[in-house]
Amino acid sequence: MKKTLIVILLLLSFLQVGFKTYAIDDIDYENLFDNHQSIMLIIHPLTGDIYYANQAAVDFYGYPMETLLAMNIDDINTLSAQEVSEERQRALEEERNFFIFKHKIASGDIRTVYVYSYPVEIEGETYLYSIIIDQTDYVITQNRNRTLIIITITLMGLAIAVTSFLAIKNKKARKEIHLINQTLYESEQRFKILHDASFSGLLIHDQGIILDCNQELSNITGYSLEELIGANTYTLIHPKDHDNINDHIKSGDEKPYEAIGVRKNGESYPLKLEARNMPYQGKQIRVVEFRDVTDIVNQQKLQKSLENQWSKLIQEMPLGFNLREMIFDDQGKGIDYKFLSINDRYEEMTGLKRKDIVGKCVTEVLPDIESSWFDAYSDVVKKQKTVIIEDYSRALDKYYRVVTYPYKGNQFVVVAEDITERVKNEKELIKKEQEKSRIIANLPGVSYQCRFDEFWTMLYMSDRCEELTGYKPSEIVENKSVAFNDLIVPKYREYVVNAYEEAKERNQPCSIEYEMIKKDGSRVWIWEKGHVFEQDHQWFIEGFLMDITERKISEQKINYASKHDVLTGLPNRTYFDTVIRKLDQEKYYPLSISMIDIDGLKLINDTYGHDVGDEAILTFAKLLSTSCKDHSFIARIGSDEFAVVFAKSDPEKLNDLKDQVFDKLATIKIKDIPLSASCGTAIKTSESQNIDDVLIEAENDMYAQKTLHNQSSRNQVIMALFDSLKDKYEAERDHSDRVSHYCLSMGEKLNLTQQEKLELEFAGRMHDIGKITIPDHILKKPGKLTDEEWVIMKNHTINGYQILKSADKYSNLADYALTHHERWDGKGYPKGLSGEDIPLFSRIICIADAYEAMTSDRPYRKAMKAQDAIAELRRCSGTQFDPKLVDVFINEVLESES
């Protein structure tokens, strides 16, 4: 039990170091507990009964131990039983472990205390270990009442021979002999009393044969005195110890030793034997003390079990525990300390490992430790006092709460709790309180006192009254120029009265918001908090008024933002869902719902980026808003999806409007890309139709329309991108034309089919379409590209692949755009393909592309001569280019054109 308490009382904290002990089992927990000065209680978490208390608790609360253990924590804590129960539950669930209470002690005084409480299991049941720190007075009475009672009865008598000798020698008279015999008899009786009253069994034996014994030996062994006298001592000893007993008898050894005894009923039990050799009738006999140590052995086993439990508790305790030894110089000044033991939590808390610090001095582990710590710990050892420290550890960058107290010799215990989070929260709380104070001090509000009457007759208003209402206080007080009730917007007047009537009935503060009319006629929102009170049989209100107009406007803005799309300003999906439910009424039938989706938005985003995609969305939203503004509700319900709802719609007019919108849409281009959309419509004409089914019908119709012309629109977008590339960069137009021409010639020389030749020619024309995504400053750069620019430039193969892949018509060209910069030796990009793993058309485009580039002017160089370009093709044949295709290109294609 005491060991468990020690676990808790060790709430140390701080330290830049780790602490440790050779073996926690080596600690004298009994002494550690009795010498500790912290107040400790063990409390049942559900009932609040005090299960255990240490002496410091007895001293502090002023109750005898038996009285304290019969009490409930509710008898001490000044909070209500319900509140105390709730706090115990928080400690049990480790929601909180630190509390501040007021405790009532036996004298009736109320003491303010800090309580650290942690759950721990004892003998299969969970209790709360609580450390109580008196913040009213840190002086904790130290009581160390420990007494070791050792009862020893040493018996000796027998002076018969001497007495007889004196009687004969001096020839005493019969009366004198009678007196001597009387003295002898009394001496024998005293010996008999001491002999029989001994708490241990005593026997006298001669070479193992019992000559005499006392009643306690009979009690211990179960044999009667008659059975014991004359018996062999071996009868009382377990056979396995006979040799041991025999050795002691022969040697005359008088040192105490242990053996196993056997009772008359055969039961074995632990014995402690101690013998004395004494002369008797000319020979040596042995007087033996038999001590049944069953209780002692059981107590030792129990103690060992408790120590093991305590050791486990210390290891598993939620606080960092460590034992240290102070090192002093010749002048008695503390200069260092050694780590003797630490628990696992201390390792976790500090990051210092047991194997790295136990047995070492702190100056070895933390060379930069401040010497002030040595002074503090020296005081603990020298003055035998407990010290509590809360401070920041620079070495560990944490805040700790440390409890340190003397153990034995130069050793001292340190228990640490990481309070970094608590300190952080306290600082944050202080900061918030300071901010709150500043805010309150600078609030642009008005404090007031008024009568609780129909006019709210003001008796006092603070200086900011004019700023809030437009009236000076003197104009409102006593209703001189205007009554405060007149300033309240009429629709709120009854609400204000009812609110204060209810607050009065419940005796609670009243907090309300309403609109007020200022002197200039403008309106402001007011937050008011007031308290109704009675004085001299009249009712009054004291309170505070504050202008919250800006907050209300902000709330309105937030409410607007929650219902509208940030990009377009149109209602969002959430608002749409609300409105469509409101419109689902017979008076709005026929209710027409159109779902519209922008075609190819992903392709625009992938090609030009999301800024251009956003431009397309805004353009389309503006078109819908201007075209459908009358009798309609328009919302953006997805990234590229819009909804238009018409109440009491006319199908014929609706179709005309739809045609007008799409005619205008056909004239709009974004970055030279024609904007298009797909539209689906459904109409609800009766209550029997479910509105959700109508929405699904409209969506399905939209997706059907999208499927019909989506690929066509994407094909158009791709051709528009290609035309834009050629129009924007004249060199690219000429380059794609010549590469396409060389590709067609290669197809003819390789005897490809007509279809293959056309595909190869078109692949050569479209191979650089991905360059539309490359920034102008890179494409038009007159000098060599930087490493970063080159990485961007190489992305044109991947971007070209994604553009062409998005349209069925060009998807077969996508792989050629992706791989036309792969090399025969595998060192190309983007996939690092080699040899014939590179598509044939890509290998052809690679040669045609390189030759055309070398023989054309570029911003950063002039064109090469044809023979120089051919030499370069031959040099790179087999590394960059397919060697067979290079031969065909040089010997057949170029030869035929020369």
ABEGO torsion letter per residue (X at the ends): XAAAAAAAAABBEEEABBBBBABAAABBAAAAAAABABBBBBBBAAAGBBABBBAAAAAAAGBBAAAAAABBAAAABABBAAAAAAAAAAAAAGABABBBBBBBBAAGBBBBBBBBBBBBBBGGBBBBBBBBBBAABABBBBBBBBBBBBBBBBBBBGAAAAAAAAAAAAGBBAAAAAAAAAAAAAAAAAAAAAAAABABBBBBBBGGBBABBBAAAAAAAGBBAAAABGBBAAAABBAAAAAAAAAAAAAGBABBBBBBBBBAAGBBBBBBBBBBBBBBGGBBBBBBBBBBAAAAAAAAAAAAAAAAAAAAAAAABABBBBBBBBBBBAAGBBABBBBABBBAAAAAAAGBBAAAABGBBAAAABAABBAAAAAAAAAAAAAGBBBBBBBBBAAAGBBBBBBBBBBBEABBBBBBBBAAAAAAAAAAAAAAAAAAAAAAAABBBBBBBBBBBAAGBBABBBAAAAAAAGBBAAAABGGAABBAAAABBAAAAAAAAAAAAAAAAAGBBBBBBBBBBBAAGBBBBBBBBBBBBBBGGBBBBBBBBBBAAAAAAAAAAAAAAAABBAAAGBBBAAAAAAAAAAABBAAAOBBBBBBBBBBGAAAAAAAAEAAAAAAAAAAAAAAAAAAAABGBBBBBABAABBBBBBBGBBAAAAAAAAAAAAAAAAABBBGGBBBBBBBBBBBBABAABBAAAAAAAAAAAAAAAAAAAAAAAAAAAAAAAAAAAAAABAAAAAAAAAAAAAAAAAAAAAGBBAAAAAAAAAAAAAAAAAAAABBAAAAABABBBBAAAAAAAAAAAAAAAAAAAABAAAAAAAAAAAAAABBAAGABOAAGBBEAABBAAAAAAAAAAAAAAAABBBAABBBBBAAAAAAAAAAABGAABBAAAAAAAAAAAAAAAX
